[in-house]
Amino acid sequence: MKGRVVVIGGGLAGLAAACDLADAGLRVTVLERRPFLGGRAYSFLDGRSGQEADNGQHVFLRCCREYIAFLDRLGVLGHTRLQPRLHLRVVDKLTGTSVLRAGKAPPPMHLLGSFLRYRPLSLGEKLLAAYGLFRLNALDRSRHPELDQVPFAEWLRAHGQTRHIMRVFWDLIVRPTLNEELDAVSTDLAAMVFQVGFLRDAEAAAIGYSRVGLSTLLEEAVRSYLADRGGEVRTAVAVRGLTLADGRAAGVVLEGGETLTADAVVSTVPPDALLELLPASLAGDPFFRRLGEFTFSPIVNVHLWYERPVMRHEFAAFLNSSLQWVFNKTQMWAQPGPLQHLDISLSAAHLWAEWPGRDLIEVMSKEVAAFFPAARILTPAYALVVKQPHATFSPRPGVRRLRPGPVSPLPGLFLAGDWTDTGWPATMESAVRSGRAAAAAVLSNCRGGESAEEQVSQSFREGIQHSSVLSSDRERADTR
């Protein structure tokens, strides 16, 4: 095939789309505003400690097949670790340590053994929780689209779940996977997480992670992959707006005024950033106006470096504590030297995102000391707080109607990003799936199949002015 495609955004969605398009013979240019790749899953060098740090700990599960296949395609899967089966240490300040482990029994019975030994729940509460899991597993989501409108906490209460069960069991899974609280999560997306990730495949919930920094994992491999196929990656380049010609997207304008022409544009930026790139003539279109209804949920990560080891395990989840998840990056990355790097990940961090970094470090250091005796006589040698106010879209009830497919009403403009309609919550898996879907839509358009032009009314196309809009690309990560 011939033709040039500009991909806006160097995150997983943009990179997955670019690789598929380059494989098909199109000339691809990836434009990334930051000086590094990764999007909202990136790493950087911390100037004080002198060590690499991820903006936040990103894990994947064995059920994330598209993400795993993408890493394998780039030749970097060997830089990750994936458990054979789920093995999760849960540390409760009140009842001690439990381990949720997937056994060899067929699903959903593979979790039964460790679930019966789960200390935060009494026997009666375990029976109630098991009943909730049974009902959730039996749900046919395709026959109940109304579940997207129902808060998951409401569904749980209707099925006998008490506040305590929700806090020490259901929230343990929902908060890190959906980045929201139970009453702000669509039941449909919550059901998807439990069905796909935990109940229908005994190996699906095995946890994986990168053994190197997230940007390091992808940067060189992606650049080489695209260069070998005639594509290019340009970093530290901000897109100011789209250009139009004959009623279709015809390229982009960069900061500084440079214009890149293209036969198709794939935008992978978040919905609010996409709206800033559009010409004013499209502001009133219902499709694009709907994108302004997305809301977002924050993630906060507190990185602590200790002068000697305080934590023995790779990672653990915590209950009845300000800690949610703690990752021992030194062990996960096999880092040399005396320092131990702990990454404390706080999902749905609506409260913590407002706290000053110094106060966050103090609170989390005290919580680490409460669980790990070796930390009681130490203070962190270095500390870093990374706040991401718009870390993910909020999977609130009714969110499905907001999530578009890869084809936009503007001919030549295609959409990707974990917020688009992939059927998954905002995860690395969703991002890769969205990028591949956008690439497939571009290729279908090139081959004369279903195209953007066929999905937009003639009156809409005639109303598009041949203009471009210049807009700034805002920073959405607060790194301190």
GUMAR-222464 format. One record per residue (C-alpha): residue in one letter; x, y, z; residue number from 1. Coordinates in pm, 1 decimal. Each point is the difference from the previous one (the first is absolute). Layout:
<vexgus>
["a"; [X; Y; Z]; NUM];
...
</vexgus>
This chain:
<vexgus>
["m"; [0.0; 0.0; 0.0]; 1];
["k"; [95.4; 361.8; -45.3]; 2];
["g"; [-91.3; 296.6; 212.9]; 3];
["r"; [114.1; 189.8; 303.4]; 4];
["v"; [-153.1; -22.2; 346.6]; 5];
["v"; [74.9; 233.5; 289.4]; 6];
["v"; [-51.9; -149.2; 346.2]; 7];
["i"; [-44.6; 255.1; 279.0]; 8];
["g"; [130.9; -141.8; 325.5]; 9];
["g"; [283.7; -236.0; 86.5]; 10];
["g"; [-180.8; -208.1; 259.9]; 11];
["l"; [-94.9; -363.7; -37.6]; 12];
["a"; [-304.2; 76.8; -215.5]; 13];
["g"; [200.7; 209.3; -244.8]; 14];
["l"; [289.6; -242.7; -14.8]; 15];
["a"; [-226.1; -302.2; -55.9]; 16];
["a"; [-181.8; 183.4; -280.0]; 17];
["a"; [327.3; 114.0; -156.2]; 18];
["c"; [146.9; -351.5; -6.0]; 19];
["d"; [-307.7; -147.0; -170.2]; 20];
["l"; [-7.8; 279.5; -257.3]; 21];
["a"; [371.7; -26.1; -71.3]; 22];
["d"; [-33.6; -374.8; -45.8]; 23];
["a"; [-264.1; 71.5; -264.6]; 24];
["g"; [241.6; 217.5; -194.0]; 25];
["l"; [-126.6; 344.3; 95.7]; 26];
["r"; [246.3; 278.2; 83.8]; 27];
["v"; [-57.3; 72.3; 367.6]; 28];
["t"; [116.0; 294.0; 208.6]; 29];
["v"; [-57.9; -12.0; 376.0]; 30];
["l"; [-4.7; 336.9; 176.2]; 31];
["e"; [52.9; 12.1; 376.1]; 32];
["r"; [-13.2; 319.2; 204.1]; 33];
["r"; [239.5; -125.1; 266.9]; 34];
["p"; [367.2; -84.5; -57.6]; 35];
["f"; [-72.0; -368.2; 69.0]; 36];
["l"; [-255.0; -263.1; -98.0]; 37];
["g"; [-251.3; -182.0; 215.2]; 38];
["g"; [-294.1; 238.0; 34.9]; 39];
["r"; [-145.4; -43.7; 348.2]; 40];
["a"; [224.1; -302.2; 62.5]; 41];
["y"; [347.0; 151.5; -4.0]; 42];
["s"; [324.4; 9.0; 196.8]; 43];
["f"; [257.7; 269.0; 69.8]; 44];
["l"; [325.2; 57.1; 187.1]; 45];
["d"; [-52.4; 138.1; 349.6]; 46];
["g"; [261.9; 268.1; 48.4]; 47];
["r"; [32.0; -34.8; 377.3]; 48];
["s"; [35.8; -375.5; 32.5]; 49];
["g"; [169.8; -42.1; -337.5]; 50];
["q"; [-228.4; -296.5; -74.7]; 51];
["e"; [-259.5; -65.0; -264.9]; 52];
["a"; [-361.3; 14.6; 116.8]; 53];
["d"; [-333.0; -77.6; -165.6]; 54];
["n"; [-264.6; 268.5; 26.4]; 55];
["g"; [-205.0; -271.5; 167.6]; 56];
["q"; [4.5; -374.8; 29.3]; 57];
["h"; [-176.8; -152.8; -301.4]; 58];
["v"; [-73.3; -370.5; 12.3]; 59];
["f"; [-174.4; -223.9; -249.9]; 60];
["l"; [-181.3; -330.5; 34.2]; 61];
["r"; [33.8; -312.9; -209.0]; 62];
["c"; [-341.3; 77.0; -150.7]; 63];
["c"; [153.0; 314.4; -159.5]; 64];
["r"; [80.3; -196.7; -313.6]; 65];
["e"; [29.2; 288.8; -244.7]; 66];
["y"; [245.6; 186.5; 222.0]; 67];
["i"; [209.3; -312.8; 51.4]; 68];
["a"; [-2.8; -69.9; -374.5]; 69];
["f"; [107.1; 358.5; -70.4]; 70];
["l"; [302.2; -30.9; 230.3]; 71];
["d"; [86.2; -331.9; -160.4]; 72];
["r"; [-26.7; 156.4; -345.9]; 73];
["l"; [251.2; 268.5; 100.9]; 74];
["g"; [234.1; -260.3; 147.3]; 75];
["v"; [-15.5; 137.7; 354.9]; 76];
["l"; [-223.7; -253.8; 172.6]; 77];
["g"; [312.7; -149.9; 154.3]; 78];
["h"; [37.7; 319.4; 204.6]; 79];
["t"; [-321.5; -76.2; 185.9]; 80];
["r"; [-99.3; -253.2; 262.1]; 81];
["l"; [-336.1; -177.9; 4.4]; 82];
["q"; [-116.1; -227.4; 281.1]; 83];
["p"; [-107.4; -353.1; -102.0]; 84];
["r"; [-319.5; 57.5; 200.9]; 85];
["l"; [-132.0; 267.2; 232.4]; 86];
["h"; [191.7; 32.4; 324.9]; 87];
["l"; [-94.3; 313.0; 193.2]; 88];
["r"; [107.2; 79.0; 353.8]; 89];
["v"; [-262.1; 204.6; 188.5]; 90];
["v"; [111.2; 157.5; 327.5]; 91];
["d"; [-275.3; 115.2; 236.8]; 92];
["k"; [100.3; 218.1; 294.0]; 93];
["l"; [-267.5; -172.9; 212.6]; 94];
["t"; [6.3; -368.4; -101.6]; 95];
["g"; [348.0; -52.5; -142.4]; 96];
["t"; [114.0; -144.4; -332.5]; 97];
["s"; [-203.1; -203.5; -246.8]; 98];
["v"; [89.8; -128.0; -344.9]; 99];
["l"; [-245.9; -12.1; -288.8]; 100];
["r"; [128.6; -276.7; -222.7]; 101];
["a"; [-139.2; -170.8; -309.4]; 102];
["g"; [3.5; -378.0; 43.3]; 103];
["k"; [-20.9; -277.6; -257.6]; 104];
["a"; [-375.5; -58.0; 26.5]; 105];
["p"; [-210.6; 105.8; -298.5]; 106];
["p"; [-142.4; 353.5; 5.5]; 107];
["p"; [-161.4; 151.4; 196.5]; 108];
["m"; [97.8; -251.8; 270.0]; 109];
["h"; [371.6; 75.9; -50.1]; 110];
["l"; [-18.7; 282.0; 257.9]; 111];
["l"; [-205.4; -189.7; 257.8]; 112];
["g"; [283.0; -136.3; 215.0]; 113];
["s"; [174.0; 329.9; 66.2]; 114];
["f"; [-334.5; 182.8; 21.5]; 115];
["l"; [-107.1; -224.1; 288.7]; 116];
["r"; [321.8; 97.7; 180.3]; 117];
["y"; [-47.1; 372.2; -68.5]; 118];
["r"; [28.8; 143.8; 350.6]; 119];
["p"; [-175.5; 338.9; -34.0]; 120];
["l"; [-338.3; -175.1; -51.2]; 121];
["s"; [-190.4; -221.8; 240.8]; 122];
["l"; [-145.9; -327.8; -122.7]; 123];
["g"; [-344.0; 154.7; -37.4]; 124];
["e"; [144.0; 294.3; -192.7]; 125];
["k"; [189.2; -237.5; -229.1]; 126];
["l"; [-325.7; -178.6; -82.1]; 127];
["l"; [-162.7; 333.3; -85.6]; 128];
["a"; [298.8; 105.6; -212.1]; 129];
["a"; [-1.4; -338.3; -176.8]; 130];
["y"; [-369.6; 46.6; -77.6]; 131];
["g"; [80.2; 341.2; -151.8]; 132];
["l"; [276.4; -153.6; -213.0]; 133];
["f"; [-233.9; -277.1; -115.3]; 134];
["r"; [-263.9; 251.7; -108.2]; 135];
["l"; [258.4; 217.2; -169.8]; 136];
["n"; [145.5; -295.5; -188.5]; 137];
["a"; [-347.2; -100.1; -119.6]; 138];
["l"; [-75.3; 343.5; -146.5]; 139];
["d"; [-44.6; 12.7; -376.2]; 140];
["r"; [118.1; 355.2; -58.3]; 141];
["s"; [-110.2; -0.9; -362.4]; 142];
["r"; [-361.5; -45.0; 111.4]; 143];
["h"; [13.5; 265.1; 270.3]; 144];
["p"; [131.0; 325.8; -145.2]; 145];
["e"; [-183.8; 182.5; 279.1]; 146];
["l"; [275.8; -111.3; 239.4]; 147];
["d"; [215.5; 278.1; -140.1]; 148];
["q"; [-236.4; 244.5; 173.7]; 149];
["v"; [14.3; -172.9; 340.3]; 150];
["p"; [265.3; 92.9; 261.7]; 151];
["f"; [186.0; -314.6; 102.4]; 152];
["a"; [-46.6; 74.9; 371.4]; 153];
["e"; [-375.8; 2.5; -58.1]; 154];
["w"; [16.5; -338.6; -176.1]; 155];
["l"; [210.2; -142.0; 283.4]; 156];
["r"; [-242.2; 120.3; 267.6]; 157];
["a"; [-288.4; -152.6; -194.5]; 158];
["h"; [184.5; -332.8; 12.2]; 159];
["g"; [64.2; -9.9; 372.1]; 160];
["q"; [343.1; 157.4; 22.6]; 161];
["t"; [64.5; 193.8; 320.7]; 162];
["r"; [211.6; 312.9; 28.2]; 163];
["h"; [280.8; -200.6; 161.5]; 164];
["i"; [2.6; -262.6; -277.4]; 165];
["m"; [7.0; 274.5; -261.7]; 166];
["r"; [287.5; 177.2; 172.9]; 167];
["v"; [233.7; -296.3; 61.0]; 168];
["f"; [-80.3; -215.3; -303.4]; 169];
["w"; [-179.2; 165.0; -292.2]; 170];
["d"; [184.2; 330.2; 27.1]; 171];
["l"; [331.8; -188.2; 11.8]; 172];
["i"; [-57.1; -102.1; -363.7]; 173];
["v"; [-206.7; 287.2; -137.8]; 174];
["r"; [206.9; 296.3; 117.9]; 175];
["p"; [331.5; -94.0; -169.8]; 176];
["t"; [-158.0; -139.4; -318.0]; 177];
["l"; [-262.6; 270.5; -59.6]; 178];
["n"; [159.7; 289.1; 192.0]; 179];
["e"; [-323.1; 97.4; 169.2]; 180];
["e"; [-205.4; -66.2; 309.4]; 181];
["l"; [-277.5; -257.4; -0.4]; 182];
["d"; [-286.4; 249.3; -10.4]; 183];
["a"; [153.3; 180.3; -299.8]; 184];
["v"; [57.2; -307.7; -217.8]; 185];
["s"; [-226.8; -141.0; -269.8]; 186];
["t"; [-119.6; -349.0; 91.0]; 187];
["d"; [57.1; -108.2; -359.8]; 188];
["l"; [371.7; 87.7; 10.4]; 189];
["a"; [40.3; -149.7; 347.8]; 190];
["a"; [-162.8; -322.4; -119.6]; 191];
["m"; [234.7; -4.3; -298.2]; 192];
["v"; [303.6; 23.7; 230.4]; 193];
["f"; [-110.4; -289.3; 220.1]; 194];
["q"; [-121.9; -222.4; -283.1]; 195];
["v"; [298.6; 43.6; -231.3]; 196];
["g"; [267.7; 43.1; 262.9]; 197];
["f"; [-97.3; -230.1; 284.4]; 198];
["l"; [-293.2; -234.5; -49.8]; 199];
["r"; [14.3; -166.3; -342.1]; 200];
["d"; [367.2; -85.4; -48.7]; 201];
["a"; [216.2; -140.6; 277.3]; 202];
["e"; [312.4; 172.6; -132.7]; 203];
["a"; [-151.4; 332.4; -108.7]; 204];
["a"; [75.9; 193.2; 321.2]; 205];
["a"; [373.2; -78.8; 7.4]; 206];
["i"; [180.8; 331.0; 56.3]; 207];
["g"; [271.6; 128.1; -231.0]; 208];
["y"; [226.3; 302.5; 3.4]; 209];
["s"; [295.0; 154.0; -180.2]; 210];
["r"; [344.7; -70.0; 143.7]; 211];
["v"; [129.9; 329.5; -142.6]; 212];
["g"; [-137.1; 351.9; -18.8]; 213];
["l"; [-314.3; 31.2; -208.3]; 214];
["s"; [151.6; 242.0; -252.5]; 215];
["t"; [319.2; -204.9; -14.4]; 216];
["l"; [-208.9; -307.4; -77.7]; 217];
["l"; [-144.5; 152.6; -318.0]; 218];
["e"; [214.3; 288.9; -121.7]; 219];
["e"; [280.6; -162.7; -195.9]; 220];
["a"; [-207.9; -296.8; -114.3]; 221];
["v"; [-279.8; 213.3; -146.9]; 222];
["r"; [233.8; 242.0; -173.2]; 223];
["s"; [187.8; -287.4; -159.0]; 224];
["y"; [-319.4; -185.6; -97.8]; 225];
["l"; [-147.6; 302.0; -177.1]; 226];
["a"; [328.0; 111.7; -158.8]; 227];
["d"; [42.9; -343.6; -157.0]; 228];
["r"; [-340.8; 48.6; -165.5]; 229];
["g"; [49.2; 355.6; -119.6]; 230];
["g"; [-166.2; 171.3; 296.1]; 231];
["e"; [131.5; 252.5; 248.7]; 232];
["v"; [-50.9; 117.5; 357.3]; 233];
["r"; [35.4; 365.6; 88.5]; 234];
["t"; [7.4; 92.0; 367.4]; 235];
["a"; [-14.0; 341.7; 169.9]; 236];
["v"; [-240.0; 109.3; -275.4]; 237];
["a"; [-333.9; 154.7; 96.7]; 238];
["v"; [-298.7; -5.0; -234.5]; 239];
["r"; [-193.2; 326.6; -3.0]; 240];
["g"; [-293.3; -104.9; -215.0]; 241];
["l"; [-136.1; -189.3; -296.8]; 242];
["t"; [0.1; 129.2; -355.4]; 243];
["l"; [-295.9; -58.5; -229.2]; 244];
["a"; [-33.5; -22.0; -377.5]; 245];
["d"; [-310.5; -86.8; -198.9]; 246];
["g"; [-192.5; -72.4; 317.2]; 247];
["r"; [242.3; -255.6; 142.4]; 248];
["a"; [300.5; -15.4; 233.9]; 249];
["a"; [306.1; 68.3; -213.3]; 250];
["g"; [279.4; 23.1; 255.6]; 251];
["v"; [112.3; 188.8; 308.8]; 252];
["v"; [160.4; 329.5; 95.4]; 253];
["l"; [289.0; -17.4; 248.2]; 254];
["e"; [121.7; 251.7; 253.1]; 255];
["g"; [215.5; 239.2; -196.5]; 256];
["g"; [-226.8; -12.4; -302.4]; 257];
["e"; [127.7; -308.7; -184.2]; 258];
["t"; [-274.6; -184.8; -187.5]; 259];
["l"; [-0.1; -373.1; -68.2]; 260];
["t"; [-237.9; -122.6; -267.2]; 261];
["a"; [-155.9; -344.6; 25.5]; 262];
["d"; [-256.3; -223.4; -161.8]; 263];
["a"; [-126.4; -93.9; 347.2]; 264];
["v"; [51.7; 118.3; 357.0]; 265];
["v"; [-27.2; -230.1; 301.9]; 266];
["s"; [-52.6; 191.1; 323.5]; 267];
["t"; [82.3; -189.5; 318.9]; 268];
["v"; [-12.2; 292.6; 243.7]; 269];
["p"; [-264.5; 12.8; 276.6]; 270];
["p"; [-343.6; 136.3; -92.7]; 271];
["d"; [52.2; 343.3; 155.8]; 272];
["a"; [328.9; 42.5; -186.7]; 273];
["l"; [-159.9; -116.9; -324.9]; 274];
["l"; [-265.8; 269.7; 26.5]; 275];
["e"; [274.1; 263.1; 14.1]; 276];
["l"; [141.3; -120.4; -332.2]; 277];
["l"; [-325.8; 26.3; -192.9]; 278];
["p"; [-102.6; 295.8; -215.6]; 279];
["a"; [-260.0; 225.5; 157.0]; 280];
["s"; [-244.9; -103.5; -273.4]; 281];
["l"; [-25.4; -345.7; 162.8]; 282];
["a"; [-59.7; 121.1; 354.8]; 283];
["g"; [-376.3; -36.4; -23.4]; 284];
["d"; [-7.9; -346.1; -152.8]; 285];
["p"; [-179.6; -243.3; 236.8]; 286];
["f"; [268.3; -267.9; -44.4]; 287];
["f"; [283.7; 224.3; 112.6]; 288];
["r"; [-207.8; 190.7; 254.8]; 289];
["r"; [-70.6; -328.5; 176.8]; 290];
["l"; [373.3; -48.3; 57.6]; 291];
["g"; [-7.3; 298.0; 232.6]; 292];
["e"; [-212.6; -200.8; 244.0]; 293];
["f"; [284.4; -232.7; 102.5]; 294];
["t"; [119.4; 34.0; 356.5]; 295];
["f"; [332.3; -123.7; 131.1]; 296];
["s"; [139.0; -174.0; 305.0]; 297];
["p"; [343.9; 67.7; 153.6]; 298];
["i"; [285.8; -229.3; 97.2]; 299];
["v"; [272.5; 101.4; 243.3]; 300];
["n"; [329.8; -181.0; 42.4]; 301];
["v"; [238.1; 53.8; 290.0]; 302];
["h"; [353.5; -124.3; -63.4]; 303];
["l"; [219.0; -62.2; 304.0]; 304];
["w"; [367.1; -99.8; -5.7]; 305];
["y"; [141.4; -158.5; 317.2]; 306];
["e"; [369.5; -43.7; 74.5]; 307];
["r"; [-49.6; -372.3; 59.4]; 308];
["p"; [-275.9; -254.9; -67.5]; 309];
["v"; [-321.3; 23.2; 200.9]; 310];
["m"; [-236.5; -214.0; -213.3]; 311];
["r"; [70.5; -360.8; -102.3]; 312];
["h"; [-272.4; -66.0; -257.7]; 313];
["e"; [-45.9; 133.8; -352.5]; 314];
["f"; [-337.4; 158.7; 68.2]; 315];
["a"; [-301.4; -15.9; 230.5]; 316];
["a"; [-344.5; 151.0; 43.3]; 317];
["f"; [-99.7; 156.1; 333.2]; 318];
["l"; [-325.8; 34.2; 192.5]; 319];
["n"; [-98.3; 232.9; 283.8]; 320];
["s"; [289.6; 222.9; -92.7]; 321];
["s"; [71.3; 310.8; -204.0]; 322];
["l"; [217.8; -229.4; -208.9]; 323];
["q"; [-181.0; -174.6; -283.2]; 324];
["w"; [274.0; -178.2; -194.2]; 325];
["v"; [375.1; 5.9; 61.5]; 326];
["f"; [247.3; -116.1; -265.3]; 327];
["n"; [358.5; -88.3; 82.8]; 328];
["k"; [158.0; 142.8; -314.0]; 329];
["t"; [351.8; -93.2; 106.8]; 330];
["q"; [-92.9; -368.4; 3.5]; 331];
["m"; [-227.2; 20.6; -305.8]; 332];
["w"; [271.3; 168.5; -205.9]; 333];
["a"; [293.4; -184.9; 161.1]; 334];
["q"; [166.6; 334.7; 70.1]; 335];
["p"; [354.7; -7.3; 139.6]; 336];
["g"; [115.0; 211.2; 294.0]; 337];
["p"; [-108.6; 46.5; 360.3]; 338];
["l"; [-313.6; 210.2; -63.2]; 339];
["q"; [-344.1; -157.3; 4.4]; 340];
["h"; [-261.1; 172.6; -214.6]; 341];
["l"; [-364.2; -37.1; 103.8]; 342];
["d"; [-281.5; 128.8; -221.7]; 343];
["i"; [-327.7; 62.7; 184.6]; 344];
["s"; [-290.3; 8.3; -246.3]; 345];
["l"; [-323.7; 176.8; 96.8]; 346];
["s"; [-290.4; -47.9; -242.6]; 347];
["a"; [-318.1; 209.8; -5.0]; 348];
["a"; [210.6; 247.7; 195.8]; 349];
["h"; [-252.2; 283.3; 10.0]; 350];
["l"; [101.5; 96.4; 353.7]; 351];
["w"; [373.6; -58.9; -31.9]; 352];
["a"; [30.5; 199.9; -322.0]; 353];
["e"; [-75.3; 316.0; 200.4]; 354];
["w"; [263.1; -64.5; 265.9]; 355];
["p"; [339.6; 172.7; -10.8]; 356];
["g"; [279.9; -236.0; -99.1]; 357];
["r"; [184.8; 44.8; 330.4]; 358];
["d"; [-306.2; -108.0; 201.3]; 359];
["l"; [-54.3; -302.0; -223.6]; 360];
["i"; [358.5; -112.1; 53.6]; 361];
["e"; [-35.4; 33.8; 376.1]; 362];
["v"; [-327.9; -195.4; 19.6]; 363];
["m"; [114.6; -281.0; -229.2]; 364];
["s"; [337.1; -31.2; 173.2]; 365];
["k"; [-178.5; -52.0; 331.6]; 366];
["e"; [-226.4; -262.8; -154.8]; 367];
["v"; [297.9; -186.4; -146.2]; 368];
["a"; [159.2; 2.8; 346.5]; 369];
["a"; [-321.3; -140.9; 149.9]; 370];
["f"; [20.2; -309.5; -220.8]; 371];
["f"; [377.1; -45.2; -40.9]; 372];
["p"; [202.6; 5.5; 323.9]; 373];
["a"; [327.5; 73.7; -182.7]; 374];
["a"; [-144.4; 334.6; -112.4]; 375];
["r"; [-71.2; 114.6; 356.2]; 376];
["i"; [358.1; 107.3; 60.6]; 377];
["l"; [44.0; 148.8; -347.8]; 378];
["t"; [-120.4; 305.4; -182.7]; 379];
["p"; [-8.7; -2.9; -379.3]; 380];
["a"; [324.6; 117.8; -154.2]; 381];
["y"; [-191.7; 134.0; -300.0]; 382];
["a"; [-367.9; 45.4; -78.9]; 383];
["l"; [-205.2; 96.1; -301.0]; 384];
["v"; [-372.8; 61.0; -52.3]; 385];
["v"; [-156.2; -36.0; -345.3]; 386];
["k"; [-357.0; 122.6; -38.0]; 387];
["q"; [-208.7; -77.9; -306.4]; 388];
["p"; [-329.6; 188.2; 37.2]; 389];
["h"; [-133.4; -138.7; -331.2]; 390];
["a"; [156.0; -344.7; 24.2]; 391];
["t"; [-300.9; -183.6; -148.6]; 392];
["f"; [-350.9; 74.3; -110.5]; 393];
["s"; [-248.5; -63.2; 279.0]; 394];
["p"; [-197.5; -320.1; -72.6]; 395];
["r"; [-312.7; 148.9; 151.3]; 396];
["p"; [-348.6; -132.1; -71.4]; 397];
["g"; [-109.4; 94.7; -351.3]; 398];
["v"; [353.4; 38.0; -134.6]; 399];
["r"; [-54.0; -245.2; -284.7]; 400];
["r"; [-202.1; 250.4; -205.8]; 401];
["l"; [294.0; 243.4; 14.8]; 402];
["r"; [262.3; -238.8; -135.3]; 403];
["p"; [32.7; 30.5; -380.1]; 404];
["g"; [127.8; -255.0; -245.6]; 405];
["p"; [307.2; 61.0; -217.3]; 406];
["v"; [-187.7; 180.3; -280.9]; 407];
["s"; [-84.1; 365.2; 57.9]; 408];
["p"; [-254.4; 208.3; -192.8]; 409];
["l"; [285.7; 204.7; -144.9]; 410];
["p"; [127.9; -189.7; -306.4]; 411];
["g"; [366.4; -87.8; 33.7]; 412];
["l"; [3.8; 28.4; 381.1]; 413];
["f"; [14.9; -323.9; 197.8]; 414];
["l"; [-3.7; -40.1; 376.3]; 415];
["a"; [188.2; -221.0; 244.8]; 416];
["g"; [77.7; 1.9; 369.4]; 417];
["d"; [-100.6; -209.5; 299.4]; 418];
["w"; [-309.0; 223.2; 36.0]; 419];
["t"; [-147.4; -108.1; -333.9]; 420];
["d"; [-246.6; -287.0; -31.1]; 421];
["t"; [219.2; -305.1; 52.2]; 422];
["g"; [-223.7; -174.1; 253.1]; 423];
["w"; [284.5; 24.5; 253.4]; 424];
["p"; [63.9; 251.5; 277.0]; 425];
["a"; [288.1; 247.7; -29.6]; 426];
["t"; [292.0; -242.7; -9.6]; 427];
["m"; [306.3; -67.2; -211.4]; 428];
["e"; [-198.7; -280.3; -161.9]; 429];
["s"; [-276.6; 242.2; -95.8]; 430];
["a"; [254.1; 241.3; -146.9]; 431];
["v"; [157.2; -264.1; -225.0]; 432];
["r"; [-340.6; -128.7; -109.0]; 433];
["s"; [-110.8; 351.9; -88.8]; 434];
["g"; [312.9; 65.3; -206.0]; 435];
["r"; [-45.9; -317.9; -198.1]; 436];
["a"; [-368.0; 79.3; -57.8]; 437];
["a"; [88.9; 346.9; -130.5]; 438];
["a"; [262.5; -146.5; -232.8]; 439];
["a"; [-254.3; -250.3; -132.3]; 440];
["a"; [-243.9; 285.3; -67.0]; 441];
["v"; [265.6; 195.2; -190.9]; 442];
["l"; [88.6; -303.9; -209.3]; 443];
["s"; [-365.7; -73.2; -70.5]; 444];
["n"; [-36.7; 356.4; -121.7]; 445];
["c"; [308.1; -35.8; -222.0]; 446];
["r"; [-141.2; -318.1; -152.1]; 447];
["g"; [-330.4; 165.6; -77.1]; 448];
["g"; [-196.2; -178.3; 271.0]; 449];
["e"; [-208.9; 161.9; 268.3]; 450];
["s"; [148.2; 345.2; 39.6]; 451];
["a"; [-41.4; 312.8; 200.7]; 452];
["e"; [-167.6; 165.2; -297.8]; 453];
["e"; [-275.7; -261.8; 1.7]; 454];
["q"; [-78.1; 72.7; 364.0]; 455];
["v"; [-48.3; 375.0; -18.4]; 456];
["s"; [-293.3; 185.4; -150.9]; 457];
["q"; [40.9; 213.5; -309.9]; 458];
["s"; [-135.8; 302.6; 185.6]; 459];
["f"; [264.0; -40.1; 268.8]; 460];
["r"; [280.0; -25.9; -255.8]; 461];
["e"; [-120.6; 305.7; -187.5]; 462];
["g"; [-1.0; 196.0; 322.9]; 463];
["i"; [367.5; -62.6; 70.1]; 464];
["q"; [208.6; 304.4; -77.2]; 465];
["h"; [344.0; -43.6; -152.5]; 466];
["s"; [184.9; 128.7; 301.7]; 467];
["s"; [230.9; -105.8; 275.4]; 468];
["v"; [9.7; 81.3; 365.3]; 469];
["l"; [310.6; 65.5; 202.4]; 470];
["s"; [-19.3; -119.2; 355.4]; 471];
["s"; [234.1; -91.4; 278.3]; 472];
["d"; [49.9; -350.5; 129.0]; 473];
["r"; [-39.0; 15.0; 375.4]; 474];
["e"; [206.3; -192.5; 248.6]; 475];
["r"; [-215.3; -246.3; 194.6]; 476];
["a"; [262.4; -144.3; 231.3]; 477];
["d"; [109.3; 189.6; 308.5]; 478];
["t"; [348.6; -129.4; 79.5]; 479];
["r"; [166.5; 129.1; 311.0]; 480];
</vexgus>
